[in-house]
Amino acid sequence: VSIQTALNLTNPLIPKYLIGFATRQSVILEFAPTFISIIMAGKMGSFITSSIGTMRVTEQIDALEVMGVNSLNYLIFPKIIALLLYPFVIGISMFLGVFGGWIASVYGGFASSNEFITGIQQEFIPFHIAYAFIKTVVFAMLLATIPSFHGYYMKGGALEVGKASTVSFVWTSVTIILSNYILTQLLLT
């Protein structure tokens, strides 16, 4: 983002601090929460679906139910609890995204360190951070529940486990994008 912004600033009347401003806004509002969540839907969501789906195919879930264990709570609840830590991952990605933009701008010769930091501080709205973390919590619930649902309720054999993982990724990605749109409309306009 910082390099693209810098390369498109051809007018000398536009200040260089705009590079830091654009990087901050892009990373905090969209790139960190939304793009990382879609990547996690592909990596982690397909793992959740395939692991629970494999347990369904090999009748391990049926064995849990025969033993009197609530299999939904036993298999899915820990994934929801684990994803409560997901905002920390997004916080780290926000920091690294802005820091990477600073490195690219300063060492690429597009802006000085002072100009970039001024752009980061320019017109800062603290609610944007809260907005990003609200989105992250919603995305975390989607990342935990949709893949778990597709894995838990799948039918068939080993071939269907792969299909369930694909369907799970598609539905998780679509719901992340739709909920991103809805949350943006509700919280930022």
Solvent accessible surface area in square Angstrom, and as a share of the most:
residue,aa,sasa,rsa
1,V,64,0.37
2,S,4,0.02
3,I,77,0.39
4,Q,110,0.49
5,T,25,0.15
6,A,13,0.10
7,L,102,0.51
8,N,110,0.56
9,L,28,0.14
10,T,119,0.69
11,N,70,0.36
12,P,128,0.80
13,L,155,0.77
14,I,66,0.33
15,P,62,0.39
16,K,91,0.38
17,Y,69,0.26
18,L,59,0.29
19,I,1,0.00
20,G,0,0.00
21,F,53,0.22
22,A,24,0.19
23,T,3,0.01
24,R,5,0.02
25,Q,38,0.17
26,S,34,0.22
27,V,11,0.06
28,I,15,0.07
29,L,29,0.14
30,E,59,0.26
31,F,74,0.31
32,A,3,0.03
33,P,0,0.00
34,T,6,0.04
35,F,101,0.42
36,I,48,0.24
37,S,0,0.00
38,I,41,0.21
39,I,111,0.57
40,M,49,0.22
41,A,0,0.00
42,G,27,0.26
43,K,155,0.66
44,M,38,0.17
45,G,0,0.00
46,S,33,0.21
47,F,133,0.56
48,I,7,0.03
49,T,0,0.00
50,S,36,0.23
51,S,36,0.23
52,I,2,0.01
53,G,0,0.00
54,T,64,0.37
55,M,44,0.20
56,R,56,0.21
57,V,48,0.27
58,T,74,0.43
59,E,113,0.50
60,Q,85,0.38
61,I,0,0.00
62,D,59,0.31
63,A,49,0.38
64,L,20,0.10
65,E,84,0.38
66,V,131,0.75
67,M,137,0.61
68,G,68,0.65
69,V,51,0.29
70,N,87,0.45
71,S,3,0.02
72,L,74,0.37
73,N,89,0.46
74,Y,128,0.49
75,L,14,0.07
76,I,22,0.11
77,F,114,0.48
78,P,70,0.44
79,K,50,0.21
80,I,37,0.19
81,I,80,0.41
82,A,62,0.48
83,L,14,0.07
84,L,98,0.49
85,L,113,0.56
86,Y,5,0.02
87,P,26,0.16
88,F,141,0.59
89,V,68,0.39
90,I,0,0.00
91,G,24,0.23
92,I,106,0.54
93,S,22,0.14
94,M,13,0.06
95,F,133,0.55
96,L,99,0.49
97,G,28,0.27
98,V,24,0.14
99,F,88,0.36
100,G,33,0.32
101,G,7,0.07
102,W,60,0.21
103,I,69,0.35
104,A,27,0.21
105,S,0,0.00
106,V,37,0.22
107,Y,164,0.62
108,G,44,0.43
109,G,65,0.63
110,F,53,0.22
111,A,11,0.08
112,S,56,0.36
113,S,36,0.23
114,N,120,0.62
115,E,63,0.28
116,F,0,0.00
117,I,75,0.38
118,T,59,0.34
119,G,0,0.00
120,I,43,0.22
121,Q,125,0.55
122,Q,62,0.28
123,E,127,0.57
124,F,93,0.39
125,I,85,0.43
126,P,94,0.59
127,F,85,0.36
128,H,25,0.11
129,I,52,0.26
130,A,44,0.34
131,Y,0,0.00
132,A,0,0.00
133,F,64,0.27
134,I,71,0.36
135,K,0,0.00
136,T,0,0.00
137,V,71,0.41
138,V,51,0.29
139,F,0,0.00
140,A,3,0.02
141,M,78,0.35
142,L,36,0.18
143,L,0,0.00
144,A,0,0.00
145,T,49,0.28
146,I,28,0.14
147,P,0,0.00
148,S,1,0.00
149,F,113,0.47
150,H,36,0.16
151,G,0,0.00
152,Y,13,0.05
153,Y,116,0.44
154,M,17,0.08
155,K,167,0.71
156,G,55,0.53
157,G,27,0.26
158,A,84,0.65
159,L,129,0.64
160,E,60,0.27
161,V,17,0.10
162,G,41,0.40
163,K,114,0.48
164,A,11,0.08
165,S,15,0.10
166,T,84,0.49
167,V,64,0.37
168,S,1,0.00
169,F,74,0.31
170,V,73,0.42
171,W,134,0.47
172,T,0,0.00
173,S,14,0.09
174,V,60,0.35
175,T,37,0.21
176,I,0,0.00
177,I,94,0.48
178,L,100,0.50
179,S,20,0.13
180,N,21,0.11
181,Y,134,0.51
182,I,93,0.47
183,L,25,0.13
184,T,35,0.21
185,Q,83,0.37
186,L,128,0.64
187,L,57,0.28
188,L,63,0.31
189,T,129,0.75
